[in-house]
Amino acid sequence: MRATSAHPTAFWHRLDDGRVQCDVCPRACVLKEGQRGLCFVRGCEDGAVVLYTYGRSSGFCIDPIEKKPLNHFLPGTPVLSFGTAGCNLTCRFCQNWDVSKSRQMDTLAAEASPAGIAHAAASHGCRSVAYTYNDPVIFLEYACDTAEACRALGIRNVAVTAGYVSPGAREKFFSCMDAANIDLKAFTDDFYKQLCSAHLDPVLETIEYVHKETDVWLELTTLIIPGHNDSDAELARMADWVVEHVGPDVPMHFSAFHPDYRMQDVPATPAVTLSRARQIAMDHGVRYAYTGNVHDGAGGSTYCHACGELLIERDWYRLGHWGLTADGRCGHCGTPCAGVFEAEPGHWGSRRLPLAPSVMAEVA
């Protein structure tokens, strides 16, 4: 398959002036023949919107599910992670910019069919496949076809996304997923406009949709950037919104920024800032709040919200003490812990196992 091959897409319509409008995300890019959208991977060819990254990936790796991060979805199990290239946001602070900001199709070094990915995941003992590294909503058709192939083999599907997606595409995309971590980048529209060329409201709408209209297990992540989204007031407003609109059981992850891409003049996030964000969230009613990208045993572990007992001990991505019963309750007081758990945790640990492209090509 050529890296520039065009795959048909569904979410677009033709305008009266002959141009086409992409309907995957709120950008609603209007394109003439030969033009590409801001994401770079969807463009107008032969009068229709096509996807240029179907069947091509920037790489494959088996990770611990906790790295997505998902702390309440099949803890301790391995997940096969992959992405493509491009993105529909322009985040100046992108921590994965070499892939998400790529405008080079040679970034897509690995060729893989949906069936190839599903069978590779199964043969390596992965319990799920994660659509990540760049935002999977922009390669929706590839992700959904892969998800269908995975479900046929009993493998679950995980979306790691910024949630910047339009209603029609949103419904299709999340109907294929079993779990999602949505990146809630900040809680002001100014932040989204100035640093991401986007808006906050569509992201909040996606979060509510996933929680209220689907069976997808949901967790949220916020990259804390010093001086931009780390004030006590903003963090409190964010936590209040989460508790009011999607409930206290949706886990929140606060991760550390490091200087990169177009924000190299901003210092790295101190660990104490993440601990403060976690405490503010819990003080405002969030039952499960975590720190990320720092070594913090307490901030990375899960506790019973009723009695405070340690339920899942984590040292980076390695699990320790397991205090849940077989039916997902606190072994001390019997209170249910929200999430998707099995009787026993997985034992993948903190390993990271890159997979060669040839592994994906073994299945036609």
HELIX and SHEET records of a PDB file:
HELIX    1   1 ILE A   65  LYS A   67  5                                   3    
HELIX    2   2 TRP A   97  SER A  100  1                                   4    
HELIX    3   3 MET A  105  THR A  107  5                                   3    
HELIX    4   4 PRO A  114  SER A  123  1                                  10    
HELIX    5   5 PRO A  136  PHE A  139  5                                   4    
HELIX    6   6 LEU A  140  ALA A  152  1                                  13    
HELIX    7   7 PRO A  167  SER A  175  1                                   9    
HELIX    8   8 ASP A  189  PHE A  191  1                                   3    
HELIX    9   9 TYR A  192  CYS A  196  3                                   5    
HELIX   10  10 LEU A  200  GLU A  213  1                                  14    
HELIX   11  11 ASP A  232  HIS A  245  1                                  14    
HELIX   12  12 ALA A  271  ASP A  283  1                                  13    
HELIX   13  13 GLY A  297  GLY A  300  1                                   4    
HELIX   14  14 PRO A  357  MET A  360  1                                   4    
SHEET    1   A 3 HIS A   7  PRO A   8  0                                        
SHEET    2   A 3 ALA A  48  LEU A  51 -1                                        
SHEET    3   A 3 ARG A  42  GLU A  45 -1                                        
SHEET    1   B 3 TRP A  12  ARG A  14  0                                        
SHEET    2   B 3 VAL A  20  CYS A  22 -1                                        
SHEET    3   B 3 VAL A  30  LEU A  31 -1                                        
SHEET    1   C 2 ARG A  56  SER A  57  0                                        
SHEET    2   C 2 ALA A 110  GLU A 111 -1                                        
SHEET    1   D 9 ALA A 289  GLY A 292  0                                        
SHEET    2   D 9 MET A 252  ALA A 256  1                                        
SHEET    3   D 9 TRP A 217  ILE A 224  1                                        
SHEET    4   D 9 ALA A 179  ASP A 183  1                                        
SHEET    5   D 9 ARG A 156  THR A 161  1                                        
SHEET    6   D 9 SER A 128  TYR A 131  1                                        
SHEET    7   D 9 PRO A  78  GLY A  83  1                                        
SHEET    8   D 9 GLY A  59  PRO A  64 -1                                        
SHEET    9   D 9 LEU A 353  LEU A 355 -1                                        
SHEET    1   E 3 THR A 302  TYR A 303  0                                        
SHEET    2   E 3 LEU A 310  ASP A 315 -1                                        
SHEET    3   E 3 ARG A 318  TRP A 322 -1                                        
END                                                                             
